[in-house]
Amino acid sequence: MRLYPPRHGEGDRAKRGGGARAARPSTIRRPRPWMVPHPLLGRIFAVLALLLAVPANAQDAPPLTVEVLRTSAGSLHVNSALIMGEREAVLVDPPFTLADAHRVAAMVLDSGRMLTHVFVTHDHPDHFFAMEVLTRAFPDARVVAHPTVVADIWRSLPFKVVRWSPGLGANGPAYPSAPQALTEDRILLEGHELRVLGPMQGDHRNSTALWVPDIRALIPGDLVFNEVHLWLGEHDAAAVTAWAASVEELLALDPAIVVAGHARPGLPDDISGLHFTRDYLAAWPQLVEQANGSAELQALVRARFPTTIDVLGDFILGNSSQVATGEQPIWTE
């Protein structure tokens, strides 16, 4: 280590051995520039610590999340799903009644996100009828669907208004309408792709689903039911088989989240809905073959699936059984 040099003259006297005693080397060290504390260093280290901590926290949080509102029996227990990013959100399937649509609007408001899109999976009215509540609450959001679904809705809307509006009364929409047609098979949510699957056979021949690969979330509309009787009022044997094939296609995605179009309250949003739908479709042709009339078919189905519920009395199973046994024609609206 280099030492401070002796003062002028001290070195010569030390060599001669006389006069003042020899100078004692100084023990004071010259500070190096990198050893001098800088007033900004503390702040720099604090900022670096925060920056290093952010990626670890970000990795723990999923890029998107899903919140589900389970609608009332009046809306046939349809599930409306809100897919949320950091600032924006996409809603899948507005409900049937105005009351439930207001509950969905509250869910969106509580999320604190800006609603950019409302996606409609198919043309059954319990999945879009009350969307006017959402278009009024969120005028900048686009209500969209696959072009085939949009055409289906415009074709069948007059029949749906005649059938359903009297029963809904003041709880039904004043001006039911149709979504806009998508121009591509995806919606972007903060850069994350939401893929439109289909159309494919579900409880309607032109059903679609929304697949969110980043979080392996499937929002399949009425391609999937969970412990609610499947609507089979529009199906012959070939359509039942085609629906089963659609379910196998969705199972192949290996989703972690599955929001069934209809679900018994209290069930999780997971792959159990796909398993239930697959099992129901596999059992249906066998039970139809065994039954002597729609009443017996209903009894056989209830015995096979004892925890499964219906809506509007026995609307789903009652009509589906009568169609399967030829007691009423297949629904076409």
C-alpha positions as CSV (number, residue, x, y, z in Angstrom):
1,M,0.0,0.0,0.0
2,R,1.3,3.4,-0.9
3,L,1.9,5.8,2.0
4,Y,1.8,9.6,2.2
5,P,5.4,10.9,1.5
6,P,7.4,12.6,4.4
7,R,7.3,16.3,4.8
8,H,10.1,18.3,3.2
9,G,13.5,17.7,5.0
10,E,12.4,14.9,7.2
11,G,13.8,12.3,4.9
12,D,17.3,13.9,4.9
13,R,17.4,14.1,8.7
14,A,16.4,10.6,9.1
15,K,19.2,9.4,6.8
16,R,21.8,11.5,8.8
17,G,20.5,10.1,12.1
18,G,20.6,13.5,13.8
19,G,18.3,16.3,14.7
20,A,14.7,15.5,15.0
21,R,13.7,11.9,15.3
22,A,12.8,10.0,12.2
23,A,9.4,10.6,10.8
24,R,6.9,7.8,11.6
25,P,5.1,6.6,8.6
26,S,1.5,7.8,8.4
27,T,-1.2,5.1,8.8
28,I,-3.8,7.2,7.0
29,R,-5.0,5.6,3.8
30,R,-5.9,7.6,0.7
31,P,-9.6,6.9,-0.1
32,R,-10.2,5.4,-3.5
33,P,-12.9,7.0,-5.7
34,W,-15.1,3.9,-5.6
35,M,-15.0,3.9,-1.8
36,V,-16.4,7.4,-1.5
37,P,-20.2,7.2,-0.6
38,H,-22.4,9.0,-3.1
39,P,-25.7,10.5,-2.0
40,L,-27.5,8.8,-4.9
41,L,-26.3,5.3,-4.2
42,G,-28.9,4.5,-1.6
43,R,-31.7,5.5,-3.9
44,I,-30.2,3.6,-6.8
45,F,-29.9,0.4,-4.8
46,A,-33.5,0.8,-3.6
47,V,-34.8,1.2,-7.1
48,L,-32.8,-1.9,-8.3
49,A,-34.3,-3.9,-5.4
50,L,-37.8,-3.0,-6.6
51,L,-37.1,-3.8,-10.2
52,L,-35.6,-7.2,-9.3
53,A,-38.7,-8.0,-7.2
54,V,-41.3,-7.2,-9.9
55,P,-40.6,-10.1,-12.3
56,A,-40.8,-12.6,-9.5
57,N,-44.2,-11.3,-8.5
58,A,-45.4,-11.0,-12.1
59,Q,-44.5,-14.6,-12.7
60,D,-46.7,-15.7,-9.9
61,A,-49.8,-13.9,-11.2
62,P,-51.6,-15.3,-14.3
63,P,-51.7,-13.0,-17.4
64,L,-55.5,-13.2,-17.4
65,T,-58.2,-14.2,-14.9
66,V,-61.8,-15.4,-15.3
67,E,-64.8,-14.4,-13.1
68,V,-68.1,-16.2,-13.5
69,L,-71.6,-15.0,-12.6
70,R,-74.1,-17.8,-12.2
71,T,-77.4,-16.4,-13.3
72,S,-80.8,-17.2,-11.7
73,A,-83.2,-19.9,-12.5
74,G,-85.1,-17.3,-14.5
75,S,-82.1,-17.1,-16.9
76,L,-81.9,-20.9,-16.9
77,H,-78.7,-20.9,-14.8
78,V,-76.6,-19.7,-17.7
79,N,-73.0,-18.7,-16.7
80,S,-71.7,-15.4,-17.9
81,A,-67.9,-15.3,-17.9
82,L,-65.7,-12.2,-17.6
83,I,-62.2,-12.7,-18.9
84,M,-60.0,-10.0,-17.3
85,G,-56.6,-8.5,-18.2
86,E,-54.9,-5.8,-16.2
87,R,-57.0,-3.0,-17.5
88,E,-59.6,-4.5,-20.0
89,A,-62.1,-7.3,-20.0
90,V,-64.2,-9.4,-22.4
91,L,-67.6,-10.8,-21.4
92,V,-68.9,-14.1,-22.8
93,D,-72.7,-14.6,-23.1
94,P,-75.1,-11.9,-21.8
95,P,-78.0,-13.5,-19.8
96,F,-81.6,-14.0,-20.6
97,T,-83.4,-11.6,-18.2
98,L,-82.9,-7.9,-17.6
99,A,-82.4,-8.5,-13.8
100,D,-79.5,-10.9,-14.4
101,A,-78.0,-8.6,-17.1
102,H,-77.9,-5.8,-14.5
103,R,-76.0,-8.3,-12.1
104,V,-73.6,-8.9,-14.9
105,A,-73.1,-5.2,-15.5
106,A,-72.4,-4.8,-11.8
107,M,-69.7,-7.6,-12.0
108,V,-68.0,-5.7,-14.8
109,L,-68.1,-2.4,-12.9
110,D,-66.8,-4.0,-9.7
111,S,-63.9,-5.5,-11.7
112,G,-62.6,-2.0,-12.5
113,R,-61.8,-3.0,-16.1
114,M,-62.9,-1.4,-19.3
115,L,-65.2,-3.8,-21.2
116,T,-64.0,-4.0,-24.8
117,H,-66.1,-6.9,-26.2
118,V,-69.2,-9.0,-25.4
119,F,-69.0,-12.3,-27.2
120,V,-72.1,-14.4,-28.0
121,T,-71.5,-18.1,-28.4
122,H,-74.8,-19.2,-30.2
123,D,-78.3,-18.1,-31.1
124,H,-80.3,-19.4,-28.1
125,P,-81.9,-16.4,-26.4
126,D,-80.8,-17.2,-22.9
127,H,-77.3,-16.3,-24.1
128,F,-77.9,-12.9,-25.6
129,F,-81.5,-11.7,-25.1
130,A,-80.8,-9.0,-22.5
131,M,-77.6,-7.6,-24.0
132,E,-79.3,-4.2,-24.3
133,V,-78.5,-3.6,-20.6
134,L,-74.8,-4.1,-21.4
135,T,-74.8,-1.9,-24.5
136,R,-76.3,0.9,-22.5
137,A,-74.0,0.5,-19.5
138,F,-70.9,0.1,-21.7
139,P,-71.5,1.9,-25.0
140,D,-67.9,1.5,-26.2
141,A,-68.0,-2.3,-25.9
142,R,-68.5,-4.3,-29.2
143,V,-71.1,-7.1,-29.1
144,V,-69.8,-9.7,-31.5
145,A,-70.2,-13.3,-32.6
146,H,-69.1,-15.6,-35.4
147,P,-70.8,-14.6,-38.7
148,T,-72.8,-17.8,-38.8
149,V,-74.2,-17.1,-35.3
150,V,-75.1,-13.6,-36.3
151,A,-77.1,-15.0,-39.3
152,D,-78.8,-17.5,-37.1
153,I,-79.9,-14.9,-34.6
154,W,-81.4,-12.6,-37.3
155,R,-83.2,-15.5,-38.9
156,S,-84.7,-16.8,-35.6
157,L,-85.2,-13.6,-33.6
158,P,-88.8,-13.0,-34.6
159,F,-89.8,-16.5,-33.5
160,K,-87.9,-16.1,-30.2
161,V,-89.6,-12.8,-29.4
162,V,-93.1,-14.4,-30.0
163,R,-92.2,-17.4,-27.8
164,W,-90.3,-15.8,-24.9
165,S,-91.3,-12.2,-24.5
166,P,-94.8,-12.8,-23.0
167,G,-93.4,-15.0,-20.3
168,L,-90.5,-12.6,-19.5
169,G,-92.8,-9.5,-19.4
170,A,-91.0,-6.5,-17.8
171,N,-88.0,-8.7,-17.2
172,G,-87.4,-9.2,-20.9
173,P,-85.7,-6.8,-23.4
174,A,-87.7,-4.1,-25.1
175,Y,-85.5,-4.3,-28.3
176,P,-83.7,-7.6,-28.6
177,S,-81.1,-7.5,-31.3
178,A,-78.1,-9.3,-32.8
179,P,-74.4,-8.9,-32.4
180,Q,-71.9,-7.7,-35.0
181,A,-70.1,-10.3,-37.1
182,L,-66.4,-10.9,-36.3
183,T,-64.0,-10.5,-39.2
184,E,-61.5,-13.0,-37.8
185,D,-61.6,-16.0,-35.5
186,R,-60.1,-14.3,-32.5
187,I,-60.4,-11.4,-30.1
188,L,-57.3,-9.7,-28.6
189,L,-57.4,-8.8,-24.9
190,E,-54.3,-6.7,-24.0
191,G,-52.3,-8.7,-26.6
192,H,-53.6,-12.1,-25.4
193,E,-55.4,-14.2,-28.0
194,L,-59.0,-15.4,-27.3
195,R,-59.7,-18.0,-30.1
196,V,-63.1,-18.6,-31.5
197,L,-63.7,-22.4,-32.0
198,G,-66.4,-23.6,-34.3
199,P,-69.1,-23.4,-35.4
200,M,-69.7,-27.0,-34.3
201,Q,-72.5,-29.1,-33.0
202,G,-73.6,-28.5,-29.5
203,D,-77.1,-28.0,-28.1
204,H,-77.4,-25.9,-31.3
205,R,-75.9,-27.0,-34.6
206,N,-73.8,-23.8,-34.9
207,S,-72.3,-23.5,-31.4
208,T,-69.0,-21.7,-30.8
209,A,-66.6,-21.6,-27.9
210,L,-63.9,-19.2,-26.8
211,W,-60.5,-20.7,-26.0
212,V,-57.9,-18.8,-24.0
213,P,-54.6,-20.7,-24.4
214,D,-52.5,-18.5,-22.1
215,I,-54.4,-19.8,-19.1
216,R,-56.0,-22.9,-20.7
217,A,-59.5,-21.6,-20.1
218,L,-62.4,-22.8,-22.2
219,I,-65.7,-20.8,-22.3
220,P,-67.8,-23.2,-24.5
221,G,-71.3,-21.9,-24.1
222,D,-73.8,-24.7,-24.6
223,L,-71.3,-27.1,-25.9
224,V,-70.9,-28.0,-22.3
225,F,-73.5,-28.5,-19.5
226,N,-72.7,-29.5,-15.9
227,E,-75.4,-31.3,-14.0
228,V,-78.2,-29.5,-15.9
229,H,-80.1,-31.7,-18.3
230,L,-78.8,-31.3,-21.9
231,W,-81.1,-29.5,-24.4
232,L,-81.7,-32.2,-27.0
233,G,-84.9,-30.7,-28.5
234,E,-83.1,-29.9,-31.8
235,H,-81.4,-33.2,-32.3
236,D,-81.8,-36.4,-34.2
237,A,-79.5,-39.3,-33.6
238,A,-76.8,-38.0,-36.0
239,A,-76.8,-34.6,-34.2
240,V,-76.3,-36.3,-30.8
241,T,-73.3,-38.2,-32.2
242,A,-71.9,-35.0,-33.7
243,W,-72.2,-33.2,-30.3
244,A,-70.3,-36.1,-28.7
245,A,-67.5,-35.6,-31.3
246,S,-67.4,-31.9,-30.5
247,V,-66.9,-32.7,-26.8
248,E,-64.0,-35.0,-27.6
249,E,-62.4,-32.2,-29.6
250,L,-62.7,-29.9,-26.6
251,L,-61.4,-32.5,-24.2
252,A,-58.3,-32.8,-26.4
253,L,-57.4,-29.2,-25.5
254,D,-56.9,-30.3,-21.9
255,P,-58.4,-27.2,-20.3
256,A,-57.7,-26.2,-16.7
257,I,-60.8,-23.9,-16.6
258,V,-64.1,-24.9,-18.2
259,V,-67.1,-22.5,-17.7
260,A,-70.2,-24.6,-18.7
261,G,-73.0,-22.9,-20.5
262,H,-75.4,-24.1,-17.9
263,A,-74.4,-25.5,-14.5
264,R,-76.0,-26.6,-11.3
265,P,-75.2,-23.9,-8.7
266,G,-72.2,-24.7,-6.5
267,L,-70.2,-26.7,-9.0
268,P,-66.6,-25.8,-9.9
269,D,-65.6,-24.4,-13.3
270,D,-63.4,-27.3,-14.4
271,I,-63.2,-30.2,-16.7
272,S,-66.0,-32.0,-14.8
273,G,-68.5,-30.2,-17.1
274,L,-66.9,-31.9,-20.2
275,H,-67.0,-35.3,-18.5
276,F,-70.7,-34.8,-17.5
277,T,-71.7,-33.8,-21.0
278,R,-69.8,-36.7,-22.6
279,D,-71.4,-39.2,-20.2
280,Y,-74.9,-37.8,-20.8
281,L,-74.5,-37.9,-24.6
282,A,-73.2,-41.5,-24.4
283,A,-76.2,-42.6,-22.2
284,W,-78.9,-40.8,-24.1
285,P,-79.3,-43.1,-27.2
286,Q,-79.3,-46.1,-24.9
287,L,-82.0,-44.7,-22.7
288,V,-84.1,-43.6,-25.7
289,E,-83.9,-47.2,-27.0
290,Q,-85.1,-48.6,-23.7
291,A,-87.9,-46.1,-23.1
292,N,-91.5,-46.6,-24.1
293,G,-92.6,-43.0,-24.4
294,S,-91.3,-39.7,-23.2
295,A,-92.5,-40.2,-19.6
296,E,-90.5,-43.4,-19.2
297,L,-87.5,-41.8,-20.9
298,Q,-87.6,-38.9,-18.4
299,A,-87.7,-41.4,-15.5
300,L,-84.8,-43.3,-16.9
301,V,-82.7,-40.2,-17.4
302,R,-83.4,-38.9,-13.9
303,A,-82.5,-42.3,-12.4
304,R,-79.2,-42.3,-14.3
305,F,-78.3,-38.7,-13.4
306,P,-80.0,-38.2,-10.0
307,T,-78.3,-34.9,-9.0
308,T,-79.0,-33.2,-12.4
309,I,-81.5,-30.3,-12.4
310,D,-83.9,-28.8,-14.9
311,V,-85.2,-25.3,-15.5
312,L,-88.6,-23.8,-16.0
313,G,-90.2,-26.9,-14.5
314,D,-89.1,-29.8,-16.7
315,F,-88.7,-27.6,-19.8
316,I,-85.4,-29.1,-21.0
317,L,-85.8,-32.8,-20.2
318,G,-89.6,-32.8,-21.0
319,N,-89.2,-31.3,-24.5
320,S,-86.1,-33.2,-25.3
321,S,-87.7,-36.5,-24.3
322,Q,-90.8,-35.8,-26.4
323,V,-88.6,-35.0,-29.5
324,A,-86.6,-38.1,-29.0
325,T,-89.7,-40.3,-28.8
326,G,-91.4,-38.6,-31.7
327,E,-94.2,-37.0,-29.6
328,Q,-93.3,-33.6,-31.0
329,P,-91.2,-32.4,-34.0
330,I,-87.6,-31.3,-33.7
331,W,-87.3,-27.6,-32.8
332,T,-86.0,-25.5,-35.7
333,E,-86.1,-22.0,-34.4
